[in-house]
Structures are given as structure tokens and as C-alpha cells.
Amino acid sequence: MTDIVVPKLNTNDTSYTLTGWLIPHGDPVSAGDVIAEIETSKAAQELTSTGDGVLHHTIAAGAECRCGDVIGRILAEREPEPRAAAVPAVRGEGPLITEPARARAAELGISDARLRDLGKSVIRSKDVELLAAAAQDTTHTFSRTQRAVAAVVSESHRTIPAAFAAVTVRVEDALAAARHLGRRHSRFVGLPELVVKALAGLRQAHPLMFAARLDEHTAALAPTANVGVTLDLGQGLFIPVVTGAEALTCVEIAEQLAAFKVKALDGTFTTADLRGAAIVLALHNDPDITLAGPIVFPGHSCVVALAGTRQELTLDADGQVRSHKIAAISVVYDHRVVNGRDAVAFLRDLKNALEVPAALTQIGDQAPC
């Protein structure tokens, strides 16, 4: 007999929801089969079978579960089901309403009939929140995703003594290089993709910017430059991770970011998409944003912010007025891990990489920009 144990899926959640069993109770399964789906505040995560046998559910779809809970068992075909195993609930007509969704609906006075009218096969907490928000004019109920963001922000402000530094970067050459790559590969490439690539290239020279503080004496250095990128397209804040960005071209990074935007819009992020960042790039690149100072996420030593691009007039060596396209890039850092001198050196190297972008864009592209 093999227990099906809920793994640790999200450090910010105390509980998850078993949104559905994908293989019925009593059916045979093989190692590697996807057997269930669990919802966290950020993503849906599929669970797979770790062995061959007959699947027995011990909790019903829609129930809450926690890390370490046993939600089912895989028995040998002739092995009797343990007497302690719960009889799984049989789903009736209509949608599956998860336990958190049902509890939240009860708090808000929303009937099952109104939930069924949504026309969805699975009703989650966020669906209840959206339904409640649509019916209220004077109050706003925070979604589960936003409550998870609030928990991270509160933890950051409580535990991380942060400092701040910023530089101005001339970005006309970087933007021209991005346009060249986009035309050559029929793929939109912008300044964020080049910043991701530039950040990844700084890991070895500035390891503490990619470190995770362990205690007063030590920090864990990241073996690879996994770069998290903030995305908020109206469905909540997500930080998907470009894994192994050092080995990727700017075009490959652009493809990943485009795929992440689709997942942000339709809510299909998995836990794997959001796990493992060693550094975070916060995109505040609306043209009207001149400077940004986001929080340092727990478990990281810094976060880099890209502000919007704008024109700036300067005097050249001959006293002539010149116009340049610039952007401010800032870093907020955990002062227990990184000192100001190190942060400034990191920003200076990032500025140089973007102002002379040939090394970033020639990798994987036969023609230099």
C-alpha cells in the first residue's frame, strides 16, 4: 500500500483544495498517471501516482487538505482496502463546489443556485469572490490571490531590512537590438527580455544578489540564474520563473514570457511555473512610471525594478543638446546580505550590459545587432 500525500505546494498557504479526482475510486492506476488536481492560492497543481495498483480516495473532491495529509492510497490489486479509509463522496448533478467556496458563499449569503448559474464545472473561492464583488457597489472583497500577496508583503516588511538604489540607463541601443531580434525571428522582443538576459549574466559576478539568507552567518548561493518576472494583467499578481535564463537566448526568453502572459490571463499557472526564482524582476515599465521600489520577497536578497522609458535632453562633450531614450532601473536589497557598495556595482554592471547590448543579443543569433 502506498499513501498519496499532499506535498508542500505554496509557502504562503496553510491549506489547499482538492478540486477533483481525475481517476475514479477503485480504478487501476500506473506510476506517473495524473490522478488528482489540487488548487493553491496561485495555481492548480496535478498530483501523479507513485506506483501501480488500485486507487482509493480517502477524502472527497472539494475538501480542504494540508501539506502532509493523506488524501488517498494505492493498493495492490488483491490487497483489501483498510477499514479506516473513508467512503468517497459521490458527486451529484451540477458543478463541484469546493469546501472553501461553499464556506465563503455562506459567509456572503450566496445561495448554491446562484453559484450553479455561473455555468462552471468547478466553483472555487475566487469565483465566489468575483460574484460577490459584482453585486456590491460600496465594498470590495479581496480575492484569495490578493490575500496571498498581502501575506507576502506583510512578511517582507516585518522581516527584511531593505535598502534602495537606482541608476539611469540609456536604452535606445537595447531597444534597437530588441527590434532587430523581433524582426529576424518573427517574435516580439522588448526591453524586459533583454533585462532578464542581462540579469542572468550577472549571477557569477554578483552571487549575493541571487542568494537566500539562511541565518546570521550564512546565505545559500543560487547554482543557476532563475529569474522571476512579475505579471499582473488584471487577474492578480503572479511571478512566473524563467528557469536557467543564463543558457537561453533573448528570443527564447521572449517566448517564455509570452506563454506566461497567456497563463496569467486564463489562470492556468502550475506550481512549477512559479517556483525556484533566485532573483525577481518587477516590471513597472508603463511610460508614466519614472522610478519604482518594490518589496524584497521572502527568501530572496533583492528585487530589480524596470521603470518606463522616456526622452531626456543632455549636453554632449561639444556642448550640443542631444536627446536620449532612458529608463530607471532600481534595486531594493536585504541589507543583512548585501551592502550599498555591492548593490551599486551590480547596478553599474547591469547598466553597462544594457547600454552595450551586443553580447546579450548575439547569443543564438548569427548576425550581430
C-alpha positions as CSV (number, residue, x, y, z in Angstrom):
1,M,0.0,0.0,0.0
2,T,1.2,3.5,-0.9
3,D,-0.1,6.6,0.7
4,I,-0.9,9.6,-1.6
5,V,0.5,12.5,0.5
6,V,-0.1,16.2,-0.2
7,P,3.3,17.9,-0.9
8,K,4.3,21.4,0.0
9,L,3.0,23.4,-2.9
10,N,3.0,27.1,-1.8
11,T,4.9,28.6,1.1
12,N,2.2,31.2,1.6
13,D,-0.8,28.9,2.0
14,T,-1.8,27.0,5.1
15,S,-4.3,24.8,3.2
16,Y,-5.2,23.8,-0.3
17,T,-8.4,22.5,-2.0
18,L,-8.7,19.1,-3.7
19,T,-10.6,20.3,-6.7
20,G,-11.0,16.9,-8.3
21,W,-10.1,13.3,-8.6
22,L,-9.1,12.6,-12.2
23,I,-9.3,8.8,-11.8
24,P,-12.4,7.3,-10.1
25,H,-12.3,5.4,-6.8
26,G,-11.4,1.8,-7.3
27,D,-9.9,2.2,-10.8
28,P,-6.4,0.9,-11.6
29,V,-3.5,3.3,-12.0
30,S,0.1,3.2,-13.1
31,A,3.1,5.1,-11.9
32,G,3.2,8.5,-13.4
33,D,-0.6,8.7,-14.1
34,V,-2.1,12.1,-13.2
35,I,-4.7,11.2,-10.5
36,A,-5.9,14.5,-8.9
37,E,-5.8,18.2,-9.0
38,I,-5.1,20.5,-6.0
39,E,-5.7,24.3,-6.0
40,T,-3.4,26.7,-4.2
41,S,-3.9,30.5,-3.9
42,K,-1.7,30.9,-7.0
43,A,-2.1,27.9,-9.3
44,A,-3.5,24.4,-9.9
45,Q,-1.2,21.5,-9.3
46,E,-1.6,18.0,-10.7
47,L,-0.6,15.0,-8.5
48,T,0.7,11.8,-10.1
49,S,0.7,8.2,-9.0
50,T,3.9,6.9,-7.5
51,G,3.1,3.3,-8.1
52,D,0.9,0.7,-9.8
53,G,-2.3,-0.6,-8.2
54,V,-5.9,0.3,-7.4
55,L,-6.7,3.9,-6.4
56,H,-8.7,4.5,-3.2
57,H,-9.8,8.0,-2.3
58,T,-9.8,8.9,1.4
59,I,-11.2,12.4,1.1
60,A,-13.8,13.8,-1.3
61,A,-13.3,16.2,-4.1
62,G,-13.9,19.8,-2.9
63,A,-12.4,19.2,0.5
64,E,-9.6,21.1,2.1
65,C,-6.2,19.5,2.7
66,R,-2.9,20.5,4.1
67,C,0.7,19.6,3.4
68,G,1.4,16.1,4.7
69,D,-2.3,15.0,4.6
70,V,-3.1,11.5,3.2
71,I,-5.8,12.0,0.6
72,G,-5.8,8.5,-0.9
73,R,-4.0,5.2,-1.2
74,I,-2.7,3.0,-4.0
75,L,-3.4,-0.7,-3.1
76,A,-2.2,-3.8,-4.7
77,E,-5.0,-5.3,-6.8
78,R,-5.7,-8.1,-4.3
79,E,-5.0,-6.0,-1.2
80,P,-8.1,-5.3,0.9
81,E,-9.0,-1.6,1.5
82,P,-8.2,-0.5,5.0
83,R,-11.2,-0.2,7.2
84,A,-10.2,3.3,8.2
85,A,-10.4,4.5,4.6
86,A,-13.3,7.0,4.1
87,V,-16.0,6.2,1.6
88,P,-15.5,8.8,-1.1
89,A,-18.4,11.3,-1.7
90,V,-20.3,10.8,-4.9
91,R,-20.6,13.9,-6.9
92,G,-24.2,14.6,-7.8
93,E,-25.7,16.7,-10.6
94,G,-24.4,20.2,-11.1
95,P,-21.0,21.8,-10.5
96,L,-18.4,20.8,-7.9
97,I,-18.4,23.4,-5.2
98,T,-15.2,23.3,-3.2
99,E,-15.4,23.5,0.5
100,P,-13.7,26.9,0.8
101,A,-16.0,28.2,-1.9
102,R,-19.1,26.9,-0.1
103,A,-17.9,28.3,3.2
104,R,-17.2,31.7,1.7
105,A,-20.6,31.7,-0.1
106,A,-22.3,31.0,3.2
107,E,-20.4,34.0,4.8
108,L,-21.6,36.2,2.0
109,G,-25.2,34.9,1.8
110,I,-24.8,33.5,-1.7
111,S,-27.0,30.5,-2.5
112,D,-26.0,27.3,-4.3
113,A,-28.4,28.2,-7.0
114,R,-26.6,31.5,-7.8
115,L,-23.3,29.5,-7.8
116,R,-24.8,27.0,-10.3
117,D,-25.9,29.8,-12.5
118,L,-22.2,30.7,-13.2
119,G,-22.2,27.7,-15.5
120,K,-18.8,26.4,-14.4
121,S,-17.9,22.7,-13.7
122,V,-15.9,23.6,-10.6
123,I,-16.7,26.6,-8.3
124,R,-13.7,27.9,-6.5
125,S,-13.3,30.6,-3.8
126,K,-12.2,33.1,-6.4
127,D,-15.5,32.6,-8.3
128,V,-17.4,33.3,-5.2
129,E,-15.3,36.5,-4.6
130,L,-15.9,37.7,-8.1
131,L,-19.7,37.0,-7.8
132,A,-19.9,38.9,-4.6
133,A,-17.8,41.8,-5.9
134,A,-20.1,42.2,-8.9
135,A,-23.1,42.5,-6.6
136,Q,-21.6,45.2,-4.3
137,D,-21.1,48.8,-5.0
138,T,-19.5,50.1,-1.8
139,T,-17.2,47.3,-0.7
140,H,-14.5,45.2,-2.2
141,T,-13.8,41.6,-1.2
142,F,-10.1,40.6,-1.7
143,S,-9.5,37.5,-3.8
144,R,-7.6,34.6,-2.5
145,T,-4.7,35.6,-4.7
146,Q,-4.7,39.1,-3.3
147,R,-4.8,37.8,0.2
148,A,-1.7,35.7,-0.6
149,V,0.0,38.8,-1.9
150,A,-0.9,40.7,1.2
151,A,0.7,37.9,3.4
152,V,3.9,38.1,1.4
153,V,4.1,41.9,1.6
154,S,3.4,41.9,5.3
155,E,6.1,39.2,5.9
156,S,8.6,41.2,3.8
157,H,8.1,44.4,5.7
158,R,8.2,42.6,9.0
159,T,11.4,40.6,8.5
160,I,13.6,42.2,5.8
161,P,15.5,45.5,6.4
162,A,15.6,46.8,2.9
163,A,17.7,49.5,1.2
164,F,17.3,51.1,-2.2
165,A,19.5,52.3,-5.1
166,A,18.8,53.3,-8.7
167,V,20.6,54.2,-12.0
168,T,19.5,55.8,-15.2
169,V,20.2,53.6,-18.3
170,R,20.3,54.8,-21.9
171,V,18.2,52.2,-23.7
172,E,18.0,53.3,-27.3
173,D,20.6,50.7,-28.4
174,A,18.9,47.9,-26.4
175,L,15.5,48.8,-27.9
176,A,17.0,48.7,-31.4
177,A,18.6,45.4,-30.7
178,A,15.3,44.0,-29.4
179,R,13.5,45.2,-32.6
180,H,16.2,43.6,-34.7
181,L,15.7,40.2,-32.9
182,G,11.9,40.5,-33.2
183,R,12.1,41.1,-37.0
184,R,14.6,38.3,-37.5
185,H,12.7,35.7,-35.5
186,S,9.1,36.9,-36.0
187,R,8.7,37.2,-32.3
188,F,8.1,40.3,-30.2
189,V,11.2,41.1,-28.1
190,G,11.3,44.1,-25.8
191,L,13.4,45.7,-23.2
192,P,12.2,43.3,-20.4
193,E,13.6,40.3,-22.2
194,L,17.0,41.9,-22.5
195,V,16.9,42.9,-18.8
196,V,16.2,39.2,-17.9
197,K,19.1,38.1,-20.0
198,A,21.4,40.8,-18.6
199,L,20.4,39.9,-15.0
200,A,21.1,36.2,-15.6
201,G,24.6,37.0,-16.8
202,L,25.5,38.8,-13.6
203,R,25.0,35.8,-11.2
204,Q,28.6,34.7,-11.1
205,A,30.0,38.2,-10.7
206,H,27.4,39.2,-8.0
207,P,26.4,35.9,-6.3
208,L,24.9,37.6,-3.2
209,M,22.3,39.4,-5.3
210,F,21.0,35.8,-6.1
211,A,21.4,34.5,-2.6
212,A,18.9,33.3,0.1
213,R,19.8,34.3,3.7
214,L,19.8,31.2,5.9
215,D,20.8,32.7,9.3
216,E,23.0,35.4,10.8
217,H,26.1,33.7,9.5
218,T,25.3,32.1,6.1
219,A,23.4,32.5,2.8
220,A,22.7,29.9,0.1
221,L,24.1,30.9,-3.3
222,A,22.0,30.1,-6.3
223,P,23.5,27.5,-8.7
224,T,21.6,28.9,-11.7
225,A,20.0,32.2,-12.6
226,N,16.3,31.5,-12.4
227,V,14.7,34.9,-12.9
228,G,11.2,35.6,-11.6
229,V,9.2,38.2,-13.6
230,T,6.2,40.0,-12.2
231,L,3.0,39.8,-14.2
232,D,-0.3,41.5,-13.3
233,L,-2.8,41.5,-16.2
234,G,-5.9,42.1,-14.1
235,Q,-6.2,38.5,-12.7
236,G,-3.8,39.1,-9.7
237,L,-0.1,39.3,-9.3
238,F,2.0,36.3,-10.4
239,I,5.7,35.8,-10.5
240,P,6.5,33.1,-13.1
241,V,10.1,32.0,-13.3
242,V,12.4,31.9,-16.4
243,T,14.4,28.9,-15.4
244,G,18.1,28.7,-16.4
245,A,18.0,32.1,-18.1
246,E,21.8,32.1,-18.5
247,A,21.5,29.4,-21.1
248,L,18.6,31.0,-23.0
249,T,18.6,33.5,-25.9
250,C,16.6,36.7,-25.7
251,V,14.2,35.2,-28.2
252,E,13.7,32.1,-26.0
253,I,13.1,34.3,-23.0
254,A,10.5,36.3,-25.1
255,E,8.7,33.0,-25.9
256,Q,8.5,32.0,-22.3
257,L,7.2,35.5,-21.2
258,A,4.6,35.4,-23.9
259,A,3.4,31.9,-22.7
260,F,3.3,33.3,-19.1
261,K,1.1,36.1,-20.2
262,V,-1.4,33.6,-21.7
263,K,-1.4,31.7,-18.4
264,A,-1.9,34.8,-16.4
265,L,-5.0,35.7,-18.4
266,D,-6.6,32.3,-18.3
267,G,-5.4,31.2,-14.8
268,T,-3.5,28.1,-15.9
269,F,-0.3,28.6,-13.9
270,T,1.1,25.5,-12.3
271,T,3.2,25.5,-9.1
272,A,6.2,24.6,-11.3
273,D,5.8,27.8,-13.2
274,L,6.0,29.9,-10.0
275,R,8.8,28.1,-8.2
276,G,12.5,28.5,-7.8
277,A,13.3,32.1,-8.6
278,A,16.7,33.3,-7.4
279,I,16.1,36.9,-8.2
280,V,13.0,38.9,-9.3
281,L,12.5,41.5,-12.0
282,A,9.5,43.7,-11.2
283,L,8.1,45.3,-14.3
284,H,6.8,48.9,-13.8
285,N,7.5,49.9,-17.3
286,D,4.4,52.0,-18.0
287,P,5.7,55.1,-19.8
288,D,4.5,57.3,-16.9
289,I,6.4,55.4,-14.2
290,T,9.8,57.1,-13.6
291,L,11.0,55.1,-10.6
292,A,9.8,52.0,-8.6
293,G,10.8,50.4,-5.3
294,P,9.1,47.1,-4.8
295,I,9.4,44.8,-1.9
296,V,12.1,42.1,-1.4
297,F,10.3,38.8,-1.5
298,P,11.0,36.5,1.5
299,G,13.7,34.0,0.5
300,H,15.5,36.5,-1.8
301,S,18.2,39.1,-1.2
302,C,17.0,41.6,-3.8
303,V,14.4,42.6,-6.4
304,V,15.2,44.7,-9.5
305,A,12.6,47.1,-10.9
306,L,12.4,48.3,-14.5
307,A,10.5,51.7,-14.9
308,G,9.1,53.2,-18.1
309,T,11.2,54.7,-20.9
310,R,11.3,58.4,-21.6
311,Q,13.2,61.0,-23.5
312,E,15.9,63.0,-21.8
313,L,17.9,66.0,-23.2
314,T,21.6,66.1,-22.3
315,L,24.7,68.1,-23.4
316,D,27.4,66.2,-25.2
317,A,31.2,66.9,-25.0
318,D,30.9,69.6,-27.6
319,G,28.0,71.4,-25.7
320,Q,25.4,70.2,-28.2
321,V,22.0,69.2,-27.0
322,R,21.2,65.5,-27.6
323,S,18.1,63.5,-27.0
324,H,18.4,60.1,-25.4
325,K,15.8,57.4,-24.5
326,I,16.4,56.4,-20.9
327,A,14.9,54.2,-18.2
328,A,15.5,54.0,-14.5
329,I,16.5,50.6,-13.1
330,S,16.4,50.2,-9.3
331,V,17.3,47.5,-6.9
332,V,15.8,47.0,-3.4
333,Y,18.0,44.7,-1.4
334,D,18.2,43.0,2.0
335,H,20.9,45.0,3.8
336,R,21.7,42.0,6.0
337,V,23.1,40.2,2.9
338,V,24.1,43.0,0.5
339,N,25.9,46.3,1.2
340,G,25.4,49.5,-0.7
341,R,28.8,49.3,-2.5
342,D,27.8,45.8,-3.8
343,A,24.4,47.0,-4.9
344,V,25.9,49.9,-6.8
345,A,28.4,47.7,-8.5
346,F,25.6,45.3,-9.5
347,L,23.6,48.2,-11.0
348,R,26.6,49.5,-12.8
349,D,27.3,46.2,-14.5
350,L,23.6,45.8,-15.4
351,K,23.6,49.4,-16.9
352,N,26.8,48.6,-19.0
353,A,25.3,45.3,-20.3
354,L,22.1,47.1,-21.5
355,E,23.9,50.2,-22.9
356,V,26.2,47.9,-25.0
357,P,23.7,45.0,-25.7
358,A,25.7,43.2,-28.5
359,A,26.8,40.4,-26.1
360,L,23.2,39.9,-25.0
361,T,21.7,39.6,-28.5
362,Q,24.5,37.8,-30.4
363,I,24.0,34.6,-28.4
364,G,21.8,32.3,-30.5
365,D,21.6,34.9,-33.3
366,Q,24.2,34.6,-36.1
367,A,24.0,38.3,-37.2
368,P,25.2,40.9,-34.6
369,C,22.9,43.8,-33.9
